């Protein structure tokens, strides 16, 4: 999956112009209840602006609040001018990029604004990947890392007609052990399914029903 698949397109984004005052910018931030806003020059992406950066810039001036908000423009305090996506990056890159900032712009090769990717939307996607939005049984297991283990797990899942909600693996760099988190719909055959996994060499670490 690519970043553009979770992008909020520009027609659904709230933005401000480079020449908008910080008073207007702050009004948009509060009215729309968003963490940050892309700052544009026409359709060109210039940078980002947030509540925090407005307050930070204010405390560095000797101006009154009213004078500061009216005389300072959005372009004067933008950040993340060169931090953006172009849409074709793999989705997993978003979590690292958004670790310390709530949203980043998506632009084309000419810096034309296409939309934003937010930390909130990314976390929603990760919740979906782990099956957190659907009830079921979460089975954490480990296996010696040998060729064909995931294939063997798939065979057992098929044999028991399990409905898989999510399947995530970890430790891809570990040459000895791989951890697997499997979430399936709750069925009456859980004990037999787990026993089959154990007999096939999988070590059950935990079972949790939600």
C-alpha positions in Angstrom: 0.0 0.0 0.0 1.2 3.5 -0.9 0.9 6.7 1.1 -1.4 8.2 -1.5 -4.0 5.6 -0.6 -4.4 7.1 2.9 -4.0 10.7 1.8 -6.7 13.3 2.5 -7.2 15.0 -1.0 -6.8 18.7 -1.2 -10.5 19.4 -1.8 -11.1 18.0 1.7 -8.2 19.8 3.4 -8.2 23.1 5.3 -5.3 25.4 4.2 -4.2 29.0 4.6 -2.5 31.3 2.1 1.0 32.6 2.6 -0.3 36.1 3.1 -3.0 35.3 5.6 -2.5 36.9 9.0 -1.8 34.7 12.0 -5.1 36.0 13.4 -7.0 34.3 10.5 -4.7 31.3 10.7 -5.5 30.8 14.4 -9.2 31.2 13.7 -9.1 28.4 11.1 -7.1 26.1 13.4 -9.7 26.6 16.2 -12.8 26.5 14.0 -11.8 23.4 12.2 -10.2 21.8 15.3 -7.2 20.6 13.4 -3.6 20.1 14.6 -1.9 22.0 11.7 -2.5 23.6 8.4 -0.6 23.5 5.1 0.4 27.0 3.9 0.1 27.6 0.2 1.2 30.1 -2.4 -1.6 29.5 -4.9 -1.3 25.8 -5.4 2.3 25.6 -4.3 3.2 24.0 -1.0 5.2 26.4 1.2 5.2 24.8 4.7 3.1 23.9 7.7 1.8 25.9 10.6 0.5 24.8 14.0 -0.8 26.3 17.3 2.5 25.5 18.9 4.5 27.4 16.3 2.3 30.4 16.5 2.6 30.5 20.3 6.3 29.9 20.1 6.9 32.7 17.7 4.7 35.1 19.8 6.8 34.6 22.9 9.9 35.5 21.0 8.6 38.9 20.1 8.0 42.0 22.2 4.7 42.6 20.5 1.2 42.6 22.1 -0.9 39.5 21.2 -3.2 41.6 19.0 -0.3 43.3 17.1 1.5 40.1 16.6 -1.5 38.2 15.2 -2.4 41.0 12.9 1.0 42.0 11.6 2.6 38.5 11.2 1.7 36.4 8.1 1.5 32.7 7.9 4.6 32.6 5.6 6.7 34.2 8.3 6.7 31.3 10.7 6.1 28.2 8.5 8.0 25.0 9.3 8.5 21.7 7.5 9.1 23.5 4.2 11.0 20.5 2.8 9.4 17.7 4.7 6.6 16.2 2.6 5.5 13.1 0.8 5.0 12.6 -3.0 2.5 9.8 -2.6 4.4 6.9 -4.0 6.3 6.1 -0.8 5.3 2.9 1.0 2.7 3.3 3.7 5.0 2.0 6.5 7.2 5.1 6.2 4.4 7.3 7.5 4.7 6.2 11.1 8.3 7.2 11.4 7.9 10.5 9.5 4.9 11.5 11.6 6.4 10.4 14.9 7.1 14.0 16.0 4.6 16.0 13.9 0.8 15.5 13.4 0.6 15.8 9.6 2.6 16.2 6.4 1.7 17.4 3.0 1.7 15.4 -0.2 3.0 17.2 -3.2 3.9 16.5 -6.8 7.3 17.0 -8.4 6.6 20.7 -8.8 5.6 21.1 -5.1 1.9 21.5 -6.2 -0.2 20.6 -3.2 -2.2 17.3 -3.5 -3.3 16.7 0.1 -2.2 15.7 3.6 -1.4 12.5 5.5 -2.2 12.8 9.3 -0.9 10.8 12.2 -4.6 10.0 13.2 -5.4 8.4 9.8 -2.1 6.4 9.9 -2.8 5.0 13.3 -6.3 4.1 12.2 -4.7 2.0 9.3 -2.4 0.3 11.7 -5.3 -0.5 14.0 -7.0 -2.0 11.0 -3.9 -4.0 10.1 -3.9 -5.5 13.6 -7.6 -6.2 13.5 -8.3 -4.0 16.5 -11.6 -2.8 15.1 -13.2 -6.3 15.0 -13.9 -8.7 17.8 -12.0 -12.0 17.7 -9.3 -14.1 19.3 -5.7 -12.9 19.2 -3.1 -15.6 19.2 0.5 -14.7 19.7 2.9 -17.4 18.7 6.5 -18.0 17.8 8.3 -20.4 15.5 11.8 -21.4 14.6 12.6 -19.4 11.4 12.8 -22.0 8.7 11.6 -22.0 5.2 7.9 -22.8 4.8 6.7 -21.9 8.3 4.2 -19.3 7.1 3.0 -21.7 4.5 2.5 -24.4 7.1 0.5 -21.9 9.2 -1.7 -21.1 6.2 -2.4 -24.8 5.7 -3.6 -25.2 9.3 -5.7 -22.1 9.0 -7.3 -23.5 5.9 -7.7 -27.0 7.4 -9.7 -25.5 10.3 -11.6 -23.1 8.1 -10.6 -20.2 10.2 -11.7 -16.7 9.3 -8.5 -14.6 9.6 -9.0 -11.0 10.7 -5.3 -10.1 10.7 -1.9 -11.7 10.5 1.3 -9.8 11.4 4.8 -11.1 11.7 7.8 -9.6 13.6 11.6 -10.2 13.9 12.2 -10.4 10.2 15.9 -9.9 11.0 16.1 -12.6 13.6 17.6 -15.7 12.0 16.3 -18.0 14.7 12.8 -17.1 15.8 9.8 -15.3 14.2 6.9 -14.0 16.3 3.5 -14.0 14.7 0.3 -12.4 15.8 -2.8 -14.0 14.3 -6.3 -12.8 15.0 -9.3 -15.0 14.0 -13.0 -14.9 14.5 -14.1 -16.8 17.6 -15.2 -20.4 16.9 -15.9 -23.4 19.0 -12.8 -25.2 17.6 -10.3 -22.9 19.3 -8.8 -25.5 21.5 -8.3 -28.0 18.7 -6.9 -25.3 16.4 -4.3 -24.2 19.1 -3.4 -27.8 19.7 -2.7 -28.4 16.0 -0.5 -25.3 16.0 1.5 -26.6 18.9 1.8 -30.0 17.3 3.1 -28.3 14.1 5.9 -26.7 16.1 4.4 -23.3 16.9 4.9 -22.1 20.4 1.8 -20.3 21.8 2.8 -17.2 23.7 -0.7 -15.8 24.6 -4.3 -16.0 23.7 -6.6 -13.1 24.2 -10.2 -12.7 23.3 -11.8 -9.3 22.7 
